[in-house]
Amino acid sequence: MAIVKPSGELLRLLTFLICLLHHCNAGYDVDSVVGARSLLSANLKLVGGTTEFGPDVKRLDLTASLETDSRLHVRITDADHQRWEVPQDVIPHPTSVSEDVLLGSAGMDNATLSSSATISKVSSDLTFSIHMNPFRFTVSRRSTGDTLFDTSATLIFKDRYLEVTTALPAGRASLYGFGEHTKRTFRLQPNDTFTLWNEDLERSDLLDRNLYGSHPFYMDVRPGGNAHGVLLLNSNGMDILYGGSYITYKVIGGVLDFYFFAGPSPLAVVDQYTQFIGRPAPMPYWSFGFHQCRYGYKNVADLEEVVAGYAKAKIPLEGIWSDIDYMDRGQDFTLDPINFPVNRLRPFVDRLHSNGQKYVVIIDPEIKRQATPNEDFFLKRNGTNVVGRVWPGEVYFPDFINPRAVEYWAQKISEFRRTIPVDGLWCDMNEPSNFGAWQPLNALDDPPYRINNSGTHRPLNNQTLPVSTVHYNGVSEYDAHNLFGLYEARATHAALLKDTARRPFVLSRSTFPGAGRYVAHWTGDNSARWDELANSINTMLSFGLFGIPMVGADICGFRGNTSQELCSRWIQLGAFYPFARAHTERTTERRELYVWESTAQSARKAFGTRYRMLPYMYTLMYEAHTTGAPIARPLFFSYPQDADTYGVDKQFLLGRGVLVSPVLQPGATTVDAYFPAGRWFSLYDHNYPRTVDTRTGKRVTLQAPVDSANVHLAGGNILPLQQPGLTTSAARQGEFHLLVALAENGMASGELFLDDGESTEMGGVGGNWTLVKFSCSTEESKGIITTTVSSHVVHNSYTPSRAPVIGKVVFMGLQSPAKGFTIYVNNVELKAARTKSRTSGALSVSGLSLAIGKEFKIKVVMSH
């Protein structure tokens, strides 16, 4: 007998149905619906139930409201008992909604209930519908009719177990997000499971394990490019099952608090998402330089040798960092009196500062038990301070929810900075991590449903605080665990801001939605392996979605010894991480970038390019701070209608148009790169024959030089550049250049943001900053082609002692003139004495001195 195999779509449907049948008796009916112009409210009653994981909640309240034209809020909670929710001080929730919501069914009771009720709004593309018996709800896009979220009739709501499933259109939904995990691909794969529980996993290179942060957010991109986002605002531990045709949430507490973001473009989704959770913090200009760290720099002399090594090799070095080596026996806010005495370390830091360089140190969120003040702001368990075990030995943990702990933290940071004026702080171990083991104290320590913690269903107390720990105001660690790192990061950010009156730089390992308002992030304890090199792109892109755009991985890997080839290729990629730092574990062989000539050569070229691009990258920081746009982006952010970009994760964009195509395999001499439709110019060679020009997206095999990654600029972009330097402050002293890459229609645009790089506000009202928009157009008339670049000064209050000027403009993609060309600057012909050089397809105009703050116009007139 022949065996007929079901199709892939049928298999997904069967899987979905089996998932539902597992709880076939669970669910709720709609008991009543009340409508107002601003929202829909419904009461749900239990009509079935299960005994697994505890008794069901009998009555639920649902509210749905269009809080803005682009954001829908759907909240389901216990109707009779207050439950834990993410606090207002973490993510402020709007308390009012728009008054012009249109209701499909309103003011109904049991006697008049129809099969569904709907809220929608003429100015919104989101529609919410509640379906009565059995209860489920859908969210759809008004303009297309596409269903975005479609819950099953199986809703489970218990005290410590919540489950809801939504169907997805099989083969039509490309999902991204849900973190933090190390993944092989950026696009989520069917049968992926995501556990969210902040964990100090010993190795971040273990695939699909829950890591340091929790982000229950995803973006869904549909064919044609329409995108939307979904956030489950819940800080409790959870498993999220992605089956290709469905998503199932299994949450061990809190409420079902969903937010839907309409998009419809990917950039619009992150704009709307970060408008809700908080815009990314502006990072200081110096933080975009290159940083060097090692767990194992043994003394001040070791630090001095590293700084001197970079200077001798002429490799940029912005900051030197200290891991816990500088501490006295692992204690925060102390110095090792033998190896890092203040009379050696302070002069070293002063010399760094005089050279325009920075010093950053690590801090951990615990205080040695014997060194704690006689204050009652530490975490409690069973009525007494929790005694953990971390680097210093026995420790107490400050309760960063407690205002007095925040004050204490700020005081200790200020006191330490009087001794050593560090420029930034690095918050490690803040999941929080703990080396000891715990015995269960109460039912919280052993919940009825065990999430897949660490990939092996480990207890929640594994390598962290026991979840029976109690915070300020009686908040349990069971509920607030995933918020610990955010609370510490916020306290650290506030302390630096108060102490320095400058823009803080805080690097945090643990994160949660909203953490981007305070911190940058690195991907943790990775390993020196080729797969880790490739996987770092996926994590970087994911954190761009999460509203934390300042992100990077430890260049050349943290654990294990590297090879010259791997390290060189990692440098070539890492130079284009938003946050670029090399950091290694103390047992590894030394691998500062100057140790081998091959890596030094790669570093000089890659970081030379990065430092030239700093004006562009800093402008992207301004864009991130004001709109949430990631600095490093997947290709579909700029080309959402090109479905072939949806699976590209071995390349990425900086901003909208700089395409990085790194080598990710050993021994590779070529790179298989995808180029969306348009013109693409090599950033290293401006000649037209070296471009990729395609009317439809295509894959191109590129040569892979041993010392650099392939970097291309999309036609239609104007890139502001500067002269390279060994520090960011030195690089800022030179003139600016503009790289004008013409699209096929002869047009291009770009912008430049400038300020002092350290003011607390970035582009704020009354601040000292400059924003200039550049545009380029091309016109043809009677055989004369005129290409014009002009500037528009949007704001101009930044007035440094040395006025910034544009000294050179390079055009790429010009048509070749038959009879020559003439250049006009502000309608005055450029004399022959001024430098004009032309190669195939590129025209360089140098010797200029155009003030950034004054509008200008450059015309290239070509005769045919």
N, C-alpha and C positions, 0 to 999 in steps of 0.2 A: 504494500500500500504506500502510495506517495505521501510524503509529509509536506504540507504546505506551510511555508514560513510566513508569519504575518509581516506586513510592511513595517518600516521604522515608525511611521506615524501611529499605526495601530498599536504597536508595542508601547509607545509613550502613553497612549490613551489607556491601555490596559493597566500599566503601572500606576497611572493616576487613579483609576478606579479602585485598584487594590488598596492604594493608600487611603482612600475614603472608606472602603468597606471595613478596614481595621477598626474603625470607630462608627460602625453603621448606625448605632443607636444613639449617638450623641447628636445634639443639636438644639436649636431654639426656634420658637415661633415669635412673630411680632404680635405683641399684645395691644399696643397702641402707638399711634404716630401723631405728633403734634408739630405743626408747621408755623413758622413765623417768616417774615420777609428775609430774615438774616440766616436762618438755619433750619435744620430738620432734627427733631429729637424723637427717639423711639424707645419703648420699653420692651424688652425681650424676656420671654418666659421659657424655662427649661421644659422640653417635651420628650426627652429621653435622657440617657445618661450612662456613664460607665463608672465602675468602682476603681478602675486602675488609676493610680496616682492620686487617690483621695476623692472626697465627695465633690459634686459639681455645685457651682454657684447657681442658685435657683432663678434669680432675677438680675438682668443686666440693663444698663442704660447705654444707649448709643446717641451720640451727637455727630452731626456732619455739618460743616460750614465751609463756605468759600471765603477764606480769610482775606485773600486778594484775588485779583483776576487770574493769577497763575498758580495759586496754592489752595489746595483742598485739604481740610483737616477732618479725619474720621477717628473718633475715640470711643472705645468700648470698655466699660468698667462695671464693677459690682454696684448694683443699685442700692444696696443696703449697708455696705461697709466701705469706709475709706481705705484706699490701697496706696502703696508706694508708687510715686511717679517721679520722673526726672525733675529735680527742683527748678524753680523759676530762675534762680541765680546761675544755673548752668546754661540753660537756653531760655531766655525770656519768651513766654507764650503770649501771644496777643489775647487780650481780654474782651475784645469787641470784634464784630465782623461787619461787613458791608450790609447796608440796609436794602439793597435792591435785588436780593436773591429771588428768583422766580421758582415757585413750588409747583410741581406737577400734581401733588396731592397734599393738602394741608388741613390741619384741624380735624382730623378724622378720629373716630373712636372704633371700638370693636364692631359695632353694628354696620359701619360703612366702609370698612377697610377694603380697598381694592387690591389687586395683585401686586402693585408696586407703587412707590412714591419717588419723586425725582426732584432734585434741586439743580438748577442751572442758572446761567447768567448770560445775558446777551454779549457782554464784553469778555466773557471767559470761554476758553476752549474745553473746560472740564465739566463733565456732567456726572452727578452721583445719583444712583438709583438704589433704593432698598426694596428687596423682594420679600414678600410677606411670610408665606408658610410652605415649606420651612424657610427660615430667615437666611438670606445671604445678601451681599451687596456687590454692586459693580461700579467701576469708574470707567468712563469712556471719553474719547476725544470728539467733541461736537463737530468739528470741521470735516472729519473723515469717517466718523462712526466707528472707529477702531476701539475695541475693548482693551483697556489698559490693565485692569485689575478685576478679577472675577472670582470671588470666594465660593467655596463649596458650601453645601448645606451642613457640613460637619464642622461646627464650632465647638471647641472644648474650652471651658473656663473654670478652673479650679483654683484653690488658694495658691498652690505652688506649681501649677502646670497649666499653660495656655497653649492651645494649638489652633492654627488656622491655615488653610490652604487656598492658594489662588491658582487658577488655570492660566496658561500662557499659550499663545498661538504657535503650535509646533512648527519649527523651521522659519518663523518670521520674527522672533525676538532674539536680539543679540544683547546679552546682559554683561555688565561690568560692575565691579564693586565688591561689597561684603568683605570686610577685613578685620584684623590683619592676619594674612597668611602668605607664605611663600608659594607661588603658583608657577606652573610651567607655561601658562598662557595668560594673557591679560583678559581675553574674553572668557567668561565662565563656561565650563564644560558640563554637559549633562551628567548626572549622578555625582556631582560635586556636593560635599557636605561642608558647611562652614560653622564651626563652633566659635562662639564669641564669649570669651572669658579671659581677661588679661592675665598672661602667664609669662613668667621668666623661664622660657624653654631654654635649656642649655645650649641648643644649636638652632639658629633661625633658618638653617638650610634644610631642615626636615620639611618635606612638602606637606601642605594641607593641614598643618597643625596650628591650633590657635596660638597666636603670639602676643605681643605686648599691648596691642590696642584693640578696641572693639568699635566697629562701624557698621551698624545695621542699615546701610544705605546701598541702593543699586541704581544704575542707569540702564534703561532699556531703549535700544535703538532699533527701529523698525525699517523695513525696506522703503526706500525713498528718502530716508534721512530724518524722519520725525523721531524725536527722543523725549522721554519723560523720566522723572526720578521718583523713587519711593523710599521714604525713611520710616522705619519703625522706631519711634523715640522711646526706648526702653533700655535701662542700664543693667537689667538682670542677665544672668547667663542664659544662653540659648544655643540651640542647634538650628541651622537653616539648611534644608534639603532642596537642592535644585535638580529637578528631574527632566529638564528640557521642556516639558509641556506643563510643568507646575513648579511652584515654590511652596514649601511647607515650613512654617515657623513653629518651633517647639520651645517655649519660653518658660522659665521656672519662677516667674513672679511678675509683679507690676501689673500694667494694663496694656491693652492693645491700642496704641496711640500712633496712628498712621498719618503721614503727610505725603501728599502727592504734588509733584511739581510739573507743570504743563509743558515746559520747553517753549517751542517745539524743536529748537536746535540744541545740540549738546552744550554749547556755550551758554545758552539761555537757561538750561537746567542748572548748571553750577552757579550761575548768577542768582537764580531764585533760591537754590539750596543755601548758599552762603549768606544771602540776605536774611534767611531764617536763623541759621545756627551761628552766624557772626562772620564778618569778613576776615580774611587772613591778615595777621599782624604785619605791618611794614617791617622789613628786615633792614638793619643798617647796611650801608653800602659796603663796608669792609667785609661783611659776612659772605659776600659773593666771591671773595678771593679764595686761594687754596690754603688748606689747613693741614697740619701734620700732628699726629698723636701716636702714642704707643703705650700700652700697658706694660711698663717695664723700663721706662726712662729712670735710671737709678739715682740720679742726683742732678744738681744744677749744672755741673760741668757737662753732663750728657746733653742737656737741653742746649747749652751753648754750642756744643759741637754740631748738633743738628742744624741750628740756625746758620752757623758758619758754612756748613756743607752745602746748604741750598744757595747761599750767596756766592760761594766759589763756583758752583755749577751753573750759576745764572738761571736758576729756576725760580719762578715767583713763589714766595712764601708770605702769606698774610698773617697767619697765626700759628703759634705753637701751643699745644694743649697738654695738660697733665691729667692722667688717670689717678687712681687712688694712691699712687706712689708718693705723692707730695705730702700725704696726710701722716699724722702721728698715729700709727697703729690703726689706720682705717677710720679715724674719727673726723666727721665733718668739722670745718672751720678751725682746723689745726694744721700745723706744719711739722714734718719730721725734723726734729732738732739737729740730727746728724747730717742727713743728706739734702735737706731743703731748708736750712736755717734762714731766718728772715734777713740776716745780714749778707747772705749770698743771693737769695731769691729776689729781694726787693730791687737791688741794683740791676739785676738781669732784666726784670720787667720794665724798669725805667729806661733801660737801653732799647728794649723792644719798642717802647712808645716813641722814643726819640727818632727811631728809624721808620716810624709809620706802621709798626707791626703790633699784634695783639696777643694777649695771653688769656686762655680760657681754662677753667678747672672743672672737675667733676664734683658733684655733691650727691649724696644718697639721702633718702627720706627717713632717716632714723638717727637717734642720739644715743650714745653709749650710756648704759644704765647708770654707771657711777658718776657720769658727767651731767646728768639731767638736772634742771632747776627744780626747785620746790614749787612746781606749778601743776595745776590739774587740767592740762590740756592734751594729754596723751590718750591714745586709744585704750579702751577698757574691755575686759572680759571677766565675767563673773564678779564684777565690782572692783577689780583691781587692774592696774596697768598691764597691758599685754607685754610679755617679755619674749622678744624674738631673738634670733641669732643671725647676724649678718657679719660684715667684715670686722667690726670692732669687737665682736663677741656678743654678749648680752646687750640688747638695745630696747629702747622704747620708741614708739612710732608717734610723731606729732599727728594730731587730728586736724587736718587742714580745713575741715568744715567749721571748726571752732575758731571764732575771730581772735581769741587770745593766742592760739597757736600760730596764726598768720602774723600777728604782731611780733611774736617771739622770733619767727623765721626771718622777718625783715630786719629785726635788731641784730641777729647773728650775722646776716649777710653784710649789713652796714659795718659792723665791727671788724669783720674779716677784711673788707675792702679798705679799711683804714690802714691795715697792715700790708696787704697785697692788693693793689688796685686792679683786680681782674676785670676784663672787658666783657665777659659773658659767662654764663653758667650752664652746665651740662647736667641735666637731671636724669640719673640712671637709677635702675633698680626700683622704679616707682610704680610697679604693677599693684601692690608692692611685693618685692621679693623677700623671701625668708628661707634660711637654711634648715630650720628645725622642723620637727614633726609635731602634730597635735592629736590629742585624743578628742573625740566628739564630746561636746558639752550639752547640746540640746538637738532638737529635730532639725534646726537649720543646717547643722553640720552634715546631715545625711538626707538630702531631699529625696522625695519618692521617685523623681525622674533624674537619671544621671546623664548630664550632657557628656559629649565625647571629648572631655578635657584631655589635652595632650595626645589625642588620638587613641587613647586606651581607656577612656571612661574613668580616669583618675578622680579621686575625691576633690571637691572644690578647694579644700584646704591645702592641696599639694603645693609646696614651695611658695606659699604666700601666708597671709594672715588667716586665722580661722574665721569662717563666715559668721560665727556667733559673736564676733567682736562687735562692740557698740561704739558708735560715733556720738558726737554732740547732738543734743536734742533727741536721743534715743534711736537715731538712724542705725540700722544694722549693716554690717559689712556685706551680708548676703545681698542686700539691695544696692549698696553704693560701691561695691568693689571696683567695678569698671570705671568709676569716677575718680578714684584716688589719684591717679597720675595727673588728671586735668586739674584737680584742686591744688595739688602741689605746684604744678606748672604756673597756674594763675597766681599763687602766692609768690613764687619766685620772680615772675614777670613784674608784679606790683612792687616788690622790694627793690629790684634793680631800677625801675622807673623812678621811684621815690629817692633812691640814694644817688643816682647819677644825673637825673633830669635830662637824660638822653634816651634814645630809642633802645629798648632792651634787646639783647640776644639771648634766648633760652632754647636749648636743644633738649628735647624730651623723648624718652624711649616709649613711655606709655601715653596713649591718646584715646580720645572719645570725640564724638561730634561736638564741635565748638572749640576744641583745643587749638585749632589754627589761629584763633584770636590772640594766642599768647606765644606759640612755640614753632620752631622748626623740628624736623624729625629725621632720624637716620634709621636704617632698616635692621640694625641690631647686629648680633654676633654671627656674621656670615662666614663663609669658608673660602679659601683660595682655590676655587675650582671653576672650570669653564661653565658648567651649568649655572653656578651662582652668578657669574658675570651676566649671563643672559637673563636670569630670573630677576635681576635687580631692576630691569626696565619695567617689568610688570608691576612690581611694588611701587616704584616711583610714579607710574601713571595712575595707579589706584589712589595714592594719596593726593594727587591732583584733584581727583573726583571728590575726595573727602574734605576738601577745603584746607589742606595743609600743603601748599605748593612748594615750600622750601624743604626739599627732601633729597636724600642721596644715600648711597651705600658706601661702606668702608672700601675705599679704592685699594685694589690688590688683595682684598680679603683680610678678615680678622684672624681666623683660625687657620693653622696649617701653613706649611711653607709653600711659596709660590715659585714659578719659573719666570725667567726674564720675558719670555714671550707672553705669558698670561698677564704679567704685571704691565707690560707695555700696552697690550690691547685694553687692559682695564683703565689705564691712564687716558687712553684715547677716547674711551667712553665717558669716564668719570669727569673729565674736563667739561662735559656738557650736562652733568647733573646740576640742578639748581643749587644744591649744597655739595661742595666738593671737599672731601676730607679723606686722607689716608690714616688708617688706624689699625694696629696689629697687636696680637696677643704676645705676652712676654716670653713664651717659650719658643717663638718662631725666630727664624733667622732675620737679621735686620734687612729691611727693604725700603728705606727711604728712597725717594725717587732718583736720587743722585748716586746710589750705590753702584749701579751698573750703567755703563755708557749708553746701552740700548734704551733703558728706561729714561735716562736723562734726556736723550735726544727726543723721545716721544713726549716727555714732559715739557721741554722747551717749546716744541711746536704746538702741542695741544693747549697748554695753558697760555702760551703767547696768543693763540687765537681767542681763548676765553677772555683774556684781559682786554684784547681789542674789542670784543663784543660786550664788555660790561655796560656801556650805555644802553645797549639794546636789552640786556638781561635786567638791568635796574628799571627800565621803562616797563618791562613785563611785570616786575614786582609792583609797580604802581597800578598796572591794570588788574593784577590779582587782588590788591588791597581794595580797589574800588568796585570791581565787578565779580571777583571770585575766580576769574579765568586762570587755569593752571599755567605755570611757567613752562613745564614740559607737558606736551599734549600728545594723545594718539592722533593718527592721521585723520581719522573720521571727524575730528573737531573742525578741521578746515574743509573737509571733503565729505560731508555727511551723505550726499547722494550717491557716492561711489561705494557700493556694497563690498568691493574688493578690499577696501581699507579696514573693514570691520574686524578682520582677523590679523591685521599687521601688528606684531608686537616685538619685532626684532629691529625696528626703527622707531623714531619718534620725532616730533616737531618741538622746537623751541619757539614759542609764540605761534603765529599763524603760518610762518613761511620758511623757517630754517630747518632743513631735514637732515637728521643725523643717521647715518647707516654704518654702524660699527662692525668690526670683525668679532665674532662670537664663537669661533671654532678654532682649535689648534691647527697650525700648518696651513691656514687658508691664505691663498694669494688673490682670491676674488671674493666679492660679496654679491649675493643675489638680492637686489633692492627693488622695491615697488615704488613707482613714480606715478602719482595721480596726473590727470590731464593737465597740460600746460607746459610752460618753459621752466627748466631747472638749470641754474648756473652754479658751477663749482665755486665754492668759497675760496678755494686755494688757487684757482686758475680762472681768471675772468674772461678768457678768450671764448668767443661764441662757439667754435667747433667742439669745445669741451662741455657743452650743455647737453641736457636731455630734453627733447622737444617732442611731445606726444599729444595727439588730439583725444586719445582715450588713455586711461590708466594702463600701464604695462610694467612688466618686470624687466629689469636691465641687469646684466652682469657687469659689475664694476671692478676695475683693478683695485687691489687692496695694498697700498704701500705699507712697508713695515713700520713706519713712524707716524702714521696718522690715519684717522677715520675719514671716510667720505662725508663731506658736509656740503649741502647744496642749498641755494636760496631760490625760492619760487619766484617766477616772474610776477610782477605786480606789487613787489615789496620794496620799500626803501629802508635800508639798514643803517642806523647811526653807529659809527665806530670811533675808536680813539687809538692813540698810540699805546703799544704795550709797555709794561713796566714790571718791576719786581715786587711792587706793592700797589694796592689800589690807589693810595694817595699819590704815589709817583705817577701812575698812569693818568690820573685826572688832571695833571698839570699840562698835558699836551693838547694839541688842537684836535678837533673832530673831523671825521671824514664821513661822507655819505656814499653808500653803495646803492645805486639805483638800478634795479633789475626790472626791465620792461616786460610787461605781458605782451601777448601777441597783438593786442590793440594799442600798444604804446603807452599804456597807463601804469601807474604805480602809486603807492601811498605808504606812509609810515609816520611814526611820531617819536619824540624824545622828551623824556621827563628828567628834570634836574632839580636837585636841592643839595643841602650840605651833607646828606647821607646819614645824619644822626638826630635830626630834630624829631621830637616825639610824634608829631603829626606828619603825615605824608600827603601833601596836596590838600590840607585842610583850609578852611576859611581863615583868612588872616595870616596864613603861613607864608614863609619865603620859599617860593618854588616857581619853576618855569615849565610850561608845557608848550611844545611846538609841534604842529602837524605839518607834514610834508606831503605834497602831491605832485604828480607828474602826468602830463597829457601830451598827446601827439596829434598834430593836424597836418593835412596835406592839401595844398592848393597850387595848381598850375606848375606842377613839377617841383614845388618847394615843400620839403617836410620840416616842420618845426616841432621840436620836442622841448617842453618847458617844465622845469622843476621850480616850484614855488613853496614858500613857507608861510604858515599862518600861526601867529603867536596867540595862543589861547589865554595864557597867563604868564606874567613876567615880573616876579618880585624877588627872584633869587639873584643876588648881586655879589658874587665872590670878588675877592681883591683882584684876581686875574680874570678879566672878562672872557668867557668861553667863545671861541670862534670856530667856524668851519673853514678848513684850509684846503680841502680837496674833495672833489666830487667825481665819482667814477660811474659812467653809464654802461650798462651791459644790455645787449640785444638791440642796439641801433641798427637801422638799415644802412648798408654801405652806400655812401654818396658817389655819384659818378663824376661830379665836378668839384668836390671839396665841400668844406663846411666852415661856418662862422659861428663864434660864440659871443653871446651878449650877457653881461652881468648887470642887472638892474638897468637894462636898455642901453648900456654902454658897451661897445665892442671891446672884447678882450684883445689887447695888443699882442703882437707876435712875441714880445719879450716875456710874456707870461707863458708858463708851461702848458702845452697841449700835446698830448701824445695819443696815438691811436694804434690799436692792434685789431685783429679780426673780430669785429662785433663789439669792441669795448673802446670807450673814449675816456681818457683821464684828464681832468682839468684841475691843476694844482696851482699853488702860489696865491690862493684866495685868502681873504681875511674877512669872512662874513660873520658879523655878530649874531649869536644865537637868538638874542632877544629882539632883533630887528628883522622885519619881514624882507625877503629878498626874492629875486626871480632870475633864473638862469635859463637862457634859450640856446639851443643848438639848432642852427638853421643849415639844412643840407640841400644841395641842388642836385637834380637828376636830369 
